[in-house]
Amino acid sequence: METNRTNKEQLVKGIKTMGISLVLMFLGPTLFYVGFSNSEKPLYIPILIVAFIVSMLAIFFAFKGLKTIMDSMFKNS
């Protein structure tokens, strides 16, 4: 019986995706802070919209990265 091994290429891809998520996790709240601290500026609403999109992308990439890492370890292929 053959033992299951980790797919190293897929694992590296998942770790890179988690790195992107980590950057976005810091960028999103930073943009929220900048947006809310400058409420009298004309770019107030666009900065908040960008911050919301970046925060949603951070969550998306985190789930995608975790799924890729789990598939590399536990998927039978």
mmCIF file of the N, C-alpha and C atoms, coordinates in Angstrom:
data_MODEL
# 
_entry.id   MODEL 
# 
loop_
_atom_site.group_PDB 
_atom_site.id 
_atom_site.type_symbol 
_atom_site.label_atom_id 
_atom_site.label_alt_id 
_atom_site.label_comp_id 
_atom_site.label_asym_id 
_atom_site.label_entity_id 
_atom_site.label_seq_id 
_atom_site.pdbx_PDB_ins_code 
_atom_site.Cartn_x 
_atom_site.Cartn_y 
_atom_site.Cartn_z 
_atom_site.occupancy 
_atom_site.B_iso_or_equiv 
_atom_site.pdbx_formal_charge 
_atom_site.auth_seq_id 
_atom_site.auth_comp_id 
_atom_site.auth_asym_id 
_atom_site.auth_atom_id 
_atom_site.pdbx_PDB_model_num 
ATOM 1   N N  . MET A 1 1  ? 0.836   -1.185 0.000  1.00 0.00 ? 1  MET A N  1 
ATOM 2   C CA . MET A 1 1  ? 0.000   0.000  0.000  1.00 0.00 ? 1  MET A CA 1 
ATOM 3   C C  . MET A 1 1  ? 0.881   1.249  0.000  1.00 0.00 ? 1  MET A C  1 
ATOM 4   N N  . GLU A 1 2  ? 0.551   2.178  -0.861 1.00 0.00 ? 2  GLU A N  1 
ATOM 5   C CA . GLU A 1 2  ? 1.345   3.386  -1.019 1.00 0.00 ? 2  GLU A CA 1 
ATOM 6   C C  . GLU A 1 2  ? 0.894   4.445  -0.005 1.00 0.00 ? 2  GLU A C  1 
ATOM 7   N N  . THR A 1 3  ? 1.866   5.112  0.595  1.00 0.00 ? 3  THR A N  1 
ATOM 8   C CA . THR A 1 3  ? 1.527   6.178  1.546  1.00 0.00 ? 3  THR A CA 1 
ATOM 9   C C  . THR A 1 3  ? 1.286   7.478  0.797  1.00 0.00 ? 3  THR A C  1 
ATOM 10  N N  . ASN A 1 4  ? 0.417   8.294  1.352  1.00 0.00 ? 4  ASN A N  1 
ATOM 11  C CA . ASN A 1 4  ? 0.129   9.597  0.743  1.00 0.00 ? 4  ASN A CA 1 
ATOM 12  C C  . ASN A 1 4  ? 1.260   10.559 1.073  1.00 0.00 ? 4  ASN A C  1 
ATOM 13  N N  . ARG A 1 5  ? 1.653   11.320 0.088  1.00 0.00 ? 5  ARG A N  1 
ATOM 14  C CA . ARG A 1 5  ? 2.712   12.305 0.280  1.00 0.00 ? 5  ARG A CA 1 
ATOM 15  C C  . ARG A 1 5  ? 2.171   13.691 -0.053 1.00 0.00 ? 5  ARG A C  1 
ATOM 16  N N  . THR A 1 6  ? 2.822   14.689 0.526  1.00 0.00 ? 6  THR A N  1 
ATOM 17  C CA . THR A 1 6  ? 2.425   16.065 0.273  1.00 0.00 ? 6  THR A CA 1 
ATOM 18  C C  . THR A 1 6  ? 2.879   16.489 -1.113 1.00 0.00 ? 6  THR A C  1 
ATOM 19  N N  . ASN A 1 7  ? 1.965   17.105 -1.849 1.00 0.00 ? 7  ASN A N  1 
ATOM 20  C CA . ASN A 1 7  ? 2.298   17.663 -3.155 1.00 0.00 ? 7  ASN A CA 1 
ATOM 21  C C  . ASN A 1 7  ? 3.013   18.991 -2.914 1.00 0.00 ? 7  ASN A C  1 
ATOM 22  N N  . LYS A 1 8  ? 4.328   18.998 -3.070 1.00 0.00 ? 8  LYS A N  1 
ATOM 23  C CA . LYS A 1 8  ? 5.131   20.164 -2.688 1.00 0.00 ? 8  LYS A CA 1 
ATOM 24  C C  . LYS A 1 8  ? 4.851   21.393 -3.550 1.00 0.00 ? 8  LYS A C  1 
ATOM 25  N N  . GLU A 1 9  ? 4.609   21.201 -4.856 1.00 0.00 ? 9  GLU A N  1 
ATOM 26  C CA . GLU A 1 9  ? 4.317   22.355 -5.710 1.00 0.00 ? 9  GLU A CA 1 
ATOM 27  C C  . GLU A 1 9  ? 3.019   23.029 -5.299 1.00 0.00 ? 9  GLU A C  1 
ATOM 28  N N  . GLN A 1 10 ? 2.020   22.222 -4.978 1.00 0.00 ? 10 GLN A N  1 
ATOM 29  C CA . GLN A 1 10 ? 0.737   22.773 -4.558 1.00 0.00 ? 10 GLN A CA 1 
ATOM 30  C C  . GLN A 1 10 ? 0.857   23.434 -3.182 1.00 0.00 ? 10 GLN A C  1 
ATOM 31  N N  . LEU A 1 11 ? 1.687   22.875 -2.313 1.00 0.00 ? 11 LEU A N  1 
ATOM 32  C CA . LEU A 1 11 ? 1.905   23.457 -0.993 1.00 0.00 ? 11 LEU A CA 1 
ATOM 33  C C  . LEU A 1 11 ? 2.549   24.838 -1.112 1.00 0.00 ? 11 LEU A C  1 
ATOM 34  N N  . VAL A 1 12 ? 3.548   24.970 -1.991 1.00 0.00 ? 12 VAL A N  1 
ATOM 35  C CA . VAL A 1 12 ? 4.207   26.261 -2.194 1.00 0.00 ? 12 VAL A CA 1 
ATOM 36  C C  . VAL A 1 12 ? 3.224   27.277 -2.760 1.00 0.00 ? 12 VAL A C  1 
ATOM 37  N N  . LYS A 1 13 ? 2.361   26.835 -3.678 1.00 0.00 ? 13 LYS A N  1 
ATOM 38  C CA . LYS A 1 13 ? 1.342   27.722 -4.238 1.00 0.00 ? 13 LYS A CA 1 
ATOM 39  C C  . LYS A 1 13 ? 0.394   28.216 -3.138 1.00 0.00 ? 13 LYS A C  1 
ATOM 40  N N  . GLY A 1 14 ? 0.000   27.324 -2.230 1.00 0.00 ? 14 GLY A N  1 
ATOM 41  C CA . GLY A 1 14 ? -0.874  27.716 -1.126 1.00 0.00 ? 14 GLY A CA 1 
ATOM 42  C C  . GLY A 1 14 ? -0.198  28.671 -0.160 1.00 0.00 ? 14 GLY A C  1 
ATOM 43  N N  . ILE A 1 15 ? 1.095   28.469 0.092  1.00 0.00 ? 15 ILE A N  1 
ATOM 44  C CA . ILE A 1 15 ? 1.822   29.369 0.992  1.00 0.00 ? 15 ILE A CA 1 
ATOM 45  C C  . ILE A 1 15 ? 1.962   30.753 0.358  1.00 0.00 ? 15 ILE A C  1 
ATOM 46  N N  . LYS A 1 16 ? 2.189   30.813 -0.950 1.00 0.00 ? 16 LYS A N  1 
ATOM 47  C CA . LYS A 1 16 ? 2.251   32.111 -1.643 1.00 0.00 ? 16 LYS A CA 1 
ATOM 48  C C  . LYS A 1 16 ? 0.909   32.830 -1.562 1.00 0.00 ? 16 LYS A C  1 
ATOM 49  N N  . THR A 1 17 ? -0.180  32.077 -1.709 1.00 0.00 ? 17 THR A N  1 
ATOM 50  C CA . THR A 1 17 ? -1.512  32.677 -1.605 1.00 0.00 ? 17 THR A CA 1 
ATOM 51  C C  . THR A 1 17 ? -1.755  33.216 -0.192 1.00 0.00 ? 17 THR A C  1 
ATOM 52  N N  . MET A 1 18 ? -1.279  32.481 0.813  1.00 0.00 ? 18 MET A N  1 
ATOM 53  C CA . MET A 1 18 ? -1.415  32.962 2.188  1.00 0.00 ? 18 MET A CA 1 
ATOM 54  C C  . MET A 1 18 ? -0.567  34.209 2.420  1.00 0.00 ? 18 MET A C  1 
ATOM 55  N N  . GLY A 1 19 ? 0.572   34.317 1.747  1.00 0.00 ? 19 GLY A N  1 
ATOM 56  C CA . GLY A 1 19 ? 1.393   35.528 1.844  1.00 0.00 ? 19 GLY A CA 1 
ATOM 57  C C  . GLY A 1 19 ? 0.679   36.738 1.277  1.00 0.00 ? 19 GLY A C  1 
ATOM 58  N N  . ILE A 1 20 ? 0.012   36.540 0.149  1.00 0.00 ? 20 ILE A N  1 
ATOM 59  C CA . ILE A 1 20 ? -0.790  37.629 -0.437 1.00 0.00 ? 20 ILE A CA 1 
ATOM 60  C C  . ILE A 1 20 ? -1.889  38.035 0.542  1.00 0.00 ? 20 ILE A C  1 
ATOM 61  N N  . SER A 1 21 ? -2.519  37.050 1.149  1.00 0.00 ? 21 SER A N  1 
ATOM 62  C CA . SER A 1 21 ? -3.579  37.332 2.114  1.00 0.00 ? 21 SER A CA 1 
ATOM 63  C C  . SER A 1 21 ? -3.038  38.115 3.313  1.00 0.00 ? 21 SER A C  1 
ATOM 64  N N  . LEU A 1 22 ? -1.845  37.766 3.762  1.00 0.00 ? 22 LEU A N  1 
ATOM 65  C CA . LEU A 1 22 ? -1.253  38.462 4.906  1.00 0.00 ? 22 LEU A CA 1 
ATOM 66  C C  . LEU A 1 22 ? -1.013  39.940 4.592  1.00 0.00 ? 22 LEU A C  1 
ATOM 67  N N  . VAL A 1 23 ? -0.509  40.220 3.402  1.00 0.00 ? 23 VAL A N  1 
ATOM 68  C CA . VAL A 1 23 ? -0.284  41.613 2.997  1.00 0.00 ? 23 VAL A CA 1 
ATOM 69  C C  . VAL A 1 23 ? -1.617  42.366 2.951  1.00 0.00 ? 23 VAL A C  1 
ATOM 70  N N  . LEU A 1 24 ? -2.627  41.731 2.369  1.00 0.00 ? 24 LEU A N  1 
ATOM 71  C CA . LEU A 1 24 ? -3.936  42.385 2.266  1.00 0.00 ? 24 LEU A CA 1 
ATOM 72  C C  . LEU A 1 24 ? -4.590  42.562 3.632  1.00 0.00 ? 24 LEU A C  1 
ATOM 73  N N  . MET A 1 25 ? -4.307  41.663 4.588  1.00 0.00 ? 25 MET A N  1 
ATOM 74  C CA . MET A 1 25 ? -4.868  41.787 5.940  1.00 0.00 ? 25 MET A CA 1 
ATOM 75  C C  . MET A 1 25 ? -4.330  43.016 6.670  1.00 0.00 ? 25 MET A C  1 
ATOM 76  N N  . PHE A 1 26 ? -3.128  43.433 6.340  1.00 0.00 ? 26 PHE A N  1 
ATOM 77  C CA . PHE A 1 26 ? -2.602  44.659 6.929  1.00 0.00 ? 26 PHE A CA 1 
ATOM 78  C C  . PHE A 1 26 ? -3.010  45.895 6.131  1.00 0.00 ? 26 PHE A C  1 
ATOM 79  N N  . LEU A 1 27 ? -3.100  45.753 4.821  1.00 0.00 ? 27 LEU A N  1 
ATOM 80  C CA . LEU A 1 27 ? -3.422  46.891 3.963  1.00 0.00 ? 27 LEU A CA 1 
ATOM 81  C C  . LEU A 1 27 ? -4.873  47.352 4.138  1.00 0.00 ? 27 LEU A C  1 
ATOM 82  N N  . GLY A 1 28 ? -5.814  46.419 4.268  1.00 0.00 ? 28 GLY A N  1 
ATOM 83  C CA . GLY A 1 28 ? -7.232  46.770 4.401  1.00 0.00 ? 28 GLY A CA 1 
ATOM 84  C C  . GLY A 1 28 ? -7.530  47.644 5.613  1.00 0.00 ? 28 GLY A C  1 
ATOM 85  N N  . PRO A 1 29 ? -7.176  47.206 6.825  1.00 0.00 ? 29 PRO A N  1 
ATOM 86  C CA . PRO A 1 29 ? -7.441  48.058 7.997  1.00 0.00 ? 29 PRO A CA 1 
ATOM 87  C C  . PRO A 1 29 ? -6.675  49.388 7.969  1.00 0.00 ? 29 PRO A C  1 
ATOM 88  N N  . THR A 1 30 ? -5.475  49.378 7.367  1.00 0.00 ? 30 THR A N  1 
ATOM 89  C CA . THR A 1 30 ? -4.727  50.629 7.246  1.00 0.00 ? 30 THR A CA 1 
ATOM 90  C C  . THR A 1 30 ? -5.480  51.619 6.367  1.00 0.00 ? 30 THR A C  1 
ATOM 91  N N  . LEU A 1 31 ? -6.023  51.125 5.263  1.00 0.00 ? 31 LEU A N  1 
ATOM 92  C CA . LEU A 1 31 ? -6.808  52.007 4.390  1.00 0.00 ? 31 LEU A CA 1 
ATOM 93  C C  . LEU A 1 31 ? -8.086  52.475 5.080  1.00 0.00 ? 31 LEU A C  1 
ATOM 94  N N  . PHE A 1 32 ? -8.709  51.601 5.884  1.00 0.00 ? 32 PHE A N  1 
ATOM 95  C CA . PHE A 1 32 ? -9.885  52.028 6.649  1.00 0.00 ? 32 PHE A CA 1 
ATOM 96  C C  . PHE A 1 32 ? -9.518  53.159 7.608  1.00 0.00 ? 32 PHE A C  1 
ATOM 97  N N  . TYR A 1 33 ? -8.398  53.021 8.282  1.00 0.00 ? 33 TYR A N  1 
ATOM 98  C CA . TYR A 1 33 ? -7.965  54.051 9.221  1.00 0.00 ? 33 TYR A CA 1 
ATOM 99  C C  . TYR A 1 33 ? -7.720  55.379 8.499  1.00 0.00 ? 33 TYR A C  1 
ATOM 100 N N  . VAL A 1 34 ? -7.023  55.309 7.362  1.00 0.00 ? 34 VAL A N  1 
ATOM 101 C CA . VAL A 1 34 ? -6.745  56.517 6.594  1.00 0.00 ? 34 VAL A CA 1 
ATOM 102 C C  . VAL A 1 34 ? -8.049  57.144 6.101  1.00 0.00 ? 34 VAL A C  1 
ATOM 103 N N  . GLY A 1 35 ? -8.964  56.308 5.631  1.00 0.00 ? 35 GLY A N  1 
ATOM 104 C CA . GLY A 1 35 ? -10.240 56.827 5.136  1.00 0.00 ? 35 GLY A CA 1 
ATOM 105 C C  . GLY A 1 35 ? -11.061 57.487 6.221  1.00 0.00 ? 35 GLY A C  1 
ATOM 106 N N  . PHE A 1 36 ? -11.173 56.855 7.390  1.00 0.00 ? 36 PHE A N  1 
ATOM 107 C CA . PHE A 1 36 ? -11.998 57.415 8.456  1.00 0.00 ? 36 PHE A CA 1 
ATOM 108 C C  . PHE A 1 36 ? -11.344 58.611 9.135  1.00 0.00 ? 36 PHE A C  1 
ATOM 109 N N  . SER A 1 37 ? -10.023 58.706 9.090  1.00 0.00 ? 37 SER A N  1 
ATOM 110 C CA . SER A 1 37 ? -9.376  59.852 9.737  1.00 0.00 ? 37 SER A CA 1 
ATOM 111 C C  . SER A 1 37 ? -9.410  61.097 8.863  1.00 0.00 ? 37 SER A C  1 
ATOM 112 N N  . ASN A 1 38 ? -9.721  60.948 7.583  1.00 0.00 ? 38 ASN A N  1 
ATOM 113 C CA . ASN A 1 38 ? -9.788  62.097 6.674  1.00 0.00 ? 38 ASN A CA 1 
ATOM 114 C C  . ASN A 1 38 ? -11.194 62.231 6.096  1.00 0.00 ? 38 ASN A C  1 
ATOM 115 N N  . SER A 1 39 ? -12.179 62.316 6.956  1.00 0.00 ? 39 SER A N  1 
ATOM 116 C CA . SER A 1 39 ? -13.564 62.352 6.480  1.00 0.00 ? 39 SER A CA 1 
ATOM 117 C C  . SER A 1 39 ? -13.925 63.654 5.754  1.00 0.00 ? 39 SER A C  1 
ATOM 118 N N  . GLU A 1 40 ? -13.132 64.701 5.913  1.00 0.00 ? 40 GLU A N  1 
ATOM 119 C CA . GLU A 1 40 ? -13.456 65.962 5.227  1.00 0.00 ? 40 GLU A CA 1 
ATOM 120 C C  . GLU A 1 40 ? -12.805 66.058 3.850  1.00 0.00 ? 40 GLU A C  1 
ATOM 121 N N  . LYS A 1 41 ? -11.993 65.102 3.473  1.00 0.00 ? 41 LYS A N  1 
ATOM 122 C CA . LYS A 1 41 ? -11.315 65.120 2.167  1.00 0.00 ? 41 LYS A CA 1 
ATOM 123 C C  . LYS A 1 41 ? -12.251 64.614 1.077  1.00 0.00 ? 41 LYS A C  1 
ATOM 124 N N  . PRO A 1 42 ? -12.003 65.007 -0.184 1.00 0.00 ? 42 PRO A N  1 
ATOM 125 C CA . PRO A 1 42 ? -12.894 64.564 -1.270 1.00 0.00 ? 42 PRO A CA 1 
ATOM 126 C C  . PRO A 1 42 ? -12.762 63.078 -1.612 1.00 0.00 ? 42 PRO A C  1 
ATOM 127 N N  . LEU A 1 43 ? -11.652 62.446 -1.265 1.00 0.00 ? 43 LEU A N  1 
ATOM 128 C CA . LEU A 1 43 ? -11.463 61.030 -1.574 1.00 0.00 ? 43 LEU A CA 1 
ATOM 129 C C  . LEU A 1 43 ? -11.901 60.101 -0.435 1.00 0.00 ? 43 LEU A C  1 
ATOM 130 N N  . TYR A 1 44 ? -12.705 60.604 0.462  1.00 0.00 ? 44 TYR A N  1 
ATOM 131 C CA . TYR A 1 44 ? -13.160 59.842 1.624  1.00 0.00 ? 44 TYR A CA 1 
ATOM 132 C C  . TYR A 1 44 ? -13.890 58.559 1.214  1.00 0.00 ? 44 TYR A C  1 
ATOM 133 N N  . ILE A 1 45 ? -14.905 58.676 0.369  1.00 0.00 ? 45 ILE A N  1 
ATOM 134 C CA . ILE A 1 45 ? -15.708 57.519 -0.043 1.00 0.00 ? 45 ILE A CA 1 
ATOM 135 C C  . ILE A 1 45 ? -14.911 56.546 -0.918 1.00 0.00 ? 45 ILE A C  1 
ATOM 136 N N  . PRO A 1 46 ? -14.162 57.012 -1.924 1.00 0.00 ? 46 PRO A N  1 
ATOM 137 C CA . PRO A 1 46 ? -13.392 56.048 -2.725 1.00 0.00 ? 46 PRO A CA 1 
ATOM 138 C C  . PRO A 1 46 ? -12.361 55.253 -1.912 1.00 0.00 ? 46 PRO A C  1 
ATOM 139 N N  . ILE A 1 47 ? -11.726 55.899 -0.935 1.00 0.00 ? 47 ILE A N  1 
ATOM 140 C CA . ILE A 1 47 ? -10.756 55.173 -0.099 1.00 0.00 ? 47 ILE A CA 1 
ATOM 141 C C  . ILE A 1 47 ? -11.460 54.113 0.730  1.00 0.00 ? 47 ILE A C  1 
ATOM 142 N N  . LEU A 1 48 ? -12.636 54.413 1.248  1.00 0.00 ? 48 LEU A N  1 
ATOM 143 C CA . LEU A 1 48 ? -13.384 53.418 2.022  1.00 0.00 ? 48 LEU A CA 1 
ATOM 144 C C  . LEU A 1 48 ? -13.840 52.253 1.141  1.00 0.00 ? 48 LEU A C  1 
ATOM 145 N N  . ILE A 1 49 ? -14.215 52.547 -0.091 1.00 0.00 ? 49 ILE A N  1 
ATOM 146 C CA . ILE A 1 49 ? -14.618 51.483 -1.019 1.00 0.00 ? 49 ILE A CA 1 
ATOM 147 C C  . ILE A 1 49 ? -13.435 50.574 -1.330 1.00 0.00 ? 49 ILE A C  1 
ATOM 148 N N  . VAL A 1 50 ? -12.279 51.173 -1.591 1.00 0.00 ? 50 VAL A N  1 
ATOM 149 C CA . VAL A 1 50 ? -11.070 50.383 -1.861 1.00 0.00 ? 50 VAL A CA 1 
ATOM 150 C C  . VAL A 1 50 ? -10.690 49.561 -0.634 1.00 0.00 ? 50 VAL A C  1 
ATOM 151 N N  . ALA A 1 51 ? -10.798 50.136 0.552  1.00 0.00 ? 51 ALA A N  1 
ATOM 152 C CA . ALA A 1 51 ? -10.475 49.413 1.787  1.00 0.00 ? 51 ALA A CA 1 
ATOM 153 C C  . ALA A 1 51 ? -11.406 48.218 1.973  1.00 0.00 ? 51 ALA A C  1 
ATOM 154 N N  . PHE A 1 52 ? -12.669 48.387 1.667  1.00 0.00 ? 52 PHE A N  1 
ATOM 155 C CA . PHE A 1 52 ? -13.624 47.282 1.785  1.00 0.00 ? 52 PHE A CA 1 
ATOM 156 C C  . PHE A 1 52 ? -13.285 46.169 0.798  1.00 0.00 ? 52 PHE A C  1 
ATOM 157 N N  . ILE A 1 53 ? -12.962 46.541 -0.433 1.00 0.00 ? 53 ILE A N  1 
ATOM 158 C CA . ILE A 1 53 ? -12.611 45.540 -1.448 1.00 0.00 ? 53 ILE A CA 1 
ATOM 159 C C  . ILE A 1 53 ? -11.336 44.802 -1.060 1.00 0.00 ? 53 ILE A C  1 
ATOM 160 N N  . VAL A 1 54 ? -10.338 45.521 -0.560 1.00 0.00 ? 54 VAL A N  1 
ATOM 161 C CA . VAL A 1 54 ? -9.081  44.894 -0.141 1.00 0.00 ? 54 VAL A CA 1 
ATOM 162 C C  . VAL A 1 54 ? -9.330  43.938 1.025  1.00 0.00 ? 54 VAL A C  1 
ATOM 163 N N  . SER A 1 55 ? -10.189 44.311 1.947  1.00 0.00 ? 55 SER A N  1 
ATOM 164 C CA . SER A 1 55 ? -10.499 43.439 3.086  1.00 0.00 ? 55 SER A CA 1 
ATOM 165 C C  . SER A 1 55 ? -11.220 42.169 2.632  1.00 0.00 ? 55 SER A C  1 
ATOM 166 N N  . MET A 1 56 ? -12.134 42.295 1.683  1.00 0.00 ? 56 MET A N  1 
ATOM 167 C CA . MET A 1 56 ? -12.819 41.114 1.155  1.00 0.00 ? 56 MET A CA 1 
ATOM 168 C C  . MET A 1 56 ? -11.842 40.207 0.406  1.00 0.00 ? 56 MET A C  1 
ATOM 169 N N  . LEU A 1 57 ? -10.915 40.801 -0.333 1.00 0.00 ? 57 LEU A N  1 
ATOM 170 C CA . LEU A 1 57 ? -9.902  40.014 -1.034 1.00 0.00 ? 57 LEU A CA 1 
ATOM 171 C C  . LEU A 1 57 ? -8.994  39.278 -0.053 1.00 0.00 ? 57 LEU A C  1 
ATOM 172 N N  . ALA A 1 58 ? -8.700  39.893 1.090  1.00 0.00 ? 58 ALA A N  1 
ATOM 173 C CA . ALA A 1 58 ? -7.881  39.229 2.108  1.00 0.00 ? 58 ALA A CA 1 
ATOM 174 C C  . ALA A 1 58 ? -8.575  37.973 2.619  1.00 0.00 ? 58 ALA A C  1 
ATOM 175 N N  . ILE A 1 59 ? -9.870  38.064 2.860  1.00 0.00 ? 59 ILE A N  1 
ATOM 176 C CA . ILE A 1 59 ? -10.626 36.904 3.326  1.00 0.00 ? 59 ILE A CA 1 
ATOM 177 C C  . ILE A 1 59 ? -10.674 35.834 2.244  1.00 0.00 ? 59 ILE A C  1 
ATOM 178 N N  . PHE A 1 60 ? -10.908 36.250 0.998  1.00 0.00 ? 60 PHE A N  1 
ATOM 179 C CA . PHE A 1 60 ? -10.961 35.300 -0.118 1.00 0.00 ? 60 PHE A CA 1 
ATOM 180 C C  . PHE A 1 60 ? -9.638  34.553 -0.276 1.00 0.00 ? 60 PHE A C  1 
ATOM 181 N N  . PHE A 1 61 ? -8.522  35.302 -0.290 1.00 0.00 ? 61 PHE A N  1 
ATOM 182 C CA . PHE A 1 61 ? -7.225  34.660 -0.467 1.00 0.00 ? 61 PHE A CA 1 
ATOM 183 C C  . PHE A 1 61 ? -6.856  33.777 0.720  1.00 0.00 ? 61 PHE A C  1 
ATOM 184 N N  . ALA A 1 62 ? -7.306  34.131 1.927  1.00 0.00 ? 62 ALA A N  1 
ATOM 185 C CA . ALA A 1 62 ? -7.030  33.288 3.090  1.00 0.00 ? 62 ALA A CA 1 
ATOM 186 C C  . ALA A 1 62 ? -7.731  31.929 2.944  1.00 0.00 ? 62 ALA A C  1 
ATOM 187 N N  . PHE A 1 63 ? -9.003  31.946 2.571  1.00 0.00 ? 63 PHE A N  1 
ATOM 188 C CA . PHE A 1 63 ? -9.723  30.684 2.384  1.00 0.00 ? 63 PHE A CA 1 
ATOM 189 C C  . PHE A 1 63 ? -9.149  29.884 1.223  1.00 0.00 ? 63 PHE A C  1 
ATOM 190 N N  . LYS A 1 64 ? -8.815  30.569 0.128  1.00 0.00 ? 64 LYS A N  1 
ATOM 191 C CA . LYS A 1 64 ? -8.251  29.886 -1.030 1.00 0.00 ? 64 LYS A CA 1 
ATOM 192 C C  . LYS A 1 64 ? -6.894  29.265 -0.685 1.00 0.00 ? 64 LYS A C  1 
ATOM 193 N N  . GLY A 1 65 ? -6.065  29.992 0.046  1.00 0.00 ? 65 GLY A N  1 
ATOM 194 C CA . GLY A 1 65 ? -4.756  29.469 0.445  1.00 0.00 ? 65 GLY A CA 1 
ATOM 195 C C  . GLY A 1 65 ? -4.868  28.286 1.384  1.00 0.00 ? 65 GLY A C  1 
ATOM 196 N N  . LEU A 1 66 ? -5.770  28.375 2.356  1.00 0.00 ? 66 LEU A N  1 
ATOM 197 C CA . LEU A 1 66 ? -5.964  27.256 3.277  1.00 0.00 ? 66 LEU A CA 1 
ATOM 198 C C  . LEU A 1 66 ? -6.482  26.019 2.555  1.00 0.00 ? 66 LEU A C  1 
ATOM 199 N N  . LYS A 1 67 ? -7.392  26.206 1.626  1.00 0.00 ? 67 LYS A N  1 
ATOM 200 C CA . LYS A 1 67 ? -7.909  25.074 0.864  1.00 0.00 ? 67 LYS A CA 1 
ATOM 201 C C  . LYS A 1 67 ? -6.808  24.437 0.030  1.00 0.00 ? 67 LYS A C  1 
ATOM 202 N N  . THR A 1 68 ? -5.966  25.252 -0.599 1.00 0.00 ? 68 THR A N  1 
ATOM 203 C CA . THR A 1 68 ? -4.876  24.723 -1.410 1.00 0.00 ? 68 THR A CA 1 
ATOM 204 C C  . THR A 1 68 ? -3.880  23.952 -0.552 1.00 0.00 ? 68 THR A C  1 
ATOM 205 N N  . ILE A 1 69 ? -3.558  24.472 0.618  1.00 0.00 ? 69 ILE A N  1 
ATOM 206 C CA . ILE A 1 69 ? -2.630  23.785 1.516  1.00 0.00 ? 69 ILE A CA 1 
ATOM 207 C C  . ILE A 1 69 ? -3.229  22.464 1.998  1.00 0.00 ? 69 ILE A C  1 
ATOM 208 N N  . MET A 1 70 ? -4.498  22.474 2.379  1.00 0.00 ? 70 MET A N  1 
ATOM 209 C CA . MET A 1 70 ? -5.132  21.237 2.830  1.00 0.00 ? 70 MET A CA 1 
ATOM 210 C C  . MET A 1 70 ? -5.212  20.212 1.704  1.00 0.00 ? 70 MET A C  1 
ATOM 211 N N  . ASP A 1 71 ? -5.515  20.662 0.489  1.00 0.00 ? 71 ASP A N  1 
ATOM 212 C CA . ASP A 1 71 ? -5.562  19.738 -0.651 1.00 0.00 ? 71 ASP A CA 1 
ATOM 213 C C  . ASP A 1 71 ? -4.184  19.147 -0.934 1.00 0.00 ? 71 ASP A C  1 
ATOM 214 N N  . SER A 1 72 ? -3.143  19.929 -0.752 1.00 0.00 ? 72 SER A N  1 
ATOM 215 C CA . SER A 1 72 ? -1.797  19.407 -1.022 1.00 0.00 ? 72 SER A CA 1 
ATOM 216 C C  . SER A 1 72 ? -1.410  18.325 -0.026 1.00 0.00 ? 72 SER A C  1 
ATOM 217 N N  . MET A 1 73 ? -1.953  18.388 1.181  1.00 0.00 ? 73 MET A N  1 
ATOM 218 C CA . MET A 1 73 ? -1.599  17.404 2.196  1.00 0.00 ? 73 MET A CA 1 
ATOM 219 C C  . MET A 1 73 ? -2.517  16.191 2.222  1.00 0.00 ? 73 MET A C  1 
ATOM 220 N N  . PHE A 1 74 ? -3.811  16.396 2.021  1.00 0.00 ? 74 PHE A N  1 
ATOM 221 C CA . PHE A 1 74 ? -4.755  15.321 2.283  1.00 0.00 ? 74 PHE A CA 1 
ATOM 222 C C  . PHE A 1 74 ? -5.477  14.768 1.066  1.00 0.00 ? 74 PHE A C  1 
ATOM 223 N N  . LYS A 1 75 ? -5.352  15.399 -0.101 1.00 0.00 ? 75 LYS A N  1 
ATOM 224 C CA . LYS A 1 75 ? -6.073  14.930 -1.271 1.00 0.00 ? 75 LYS A CA 1 
ATOM 225 C C  . LYS A 1 75 ? -5.387  13.693 -1.838 1.00 0.00 ? 75 LYS A C  1 
ATOM 226 N N  . ASN A 1 76 ? -6.185  12.696 -2.192 1.00 0.00 ? 76 ASN A N  1 
ATOM 227 C CA . ASN A 1 76 ? -5.648  11.466 -2.780 1.00 0.00 ? 76 ASN A CA 1 
ATOM 228 C C  . ASN A 1 76 ? -5.616  11.594 -4.289 1.00 0.00 ? 76 ASN A C  1 
ATOM 229 N N  . SER A 1 77 ? -4.443  11.924 -4.838 1.00 0.00 ? 77 SER A N  1 
ATOM 230 C CA . SER A 1 77 ? -4.305  11.965 -6.290 1.00 0.00 ? 77 SER A CA 1 
ATOM 231 C C  . SER A 1 77 ? -2.902  11.603 -6.692 1.00 0.00 ? 77 SER A C  1 
# 
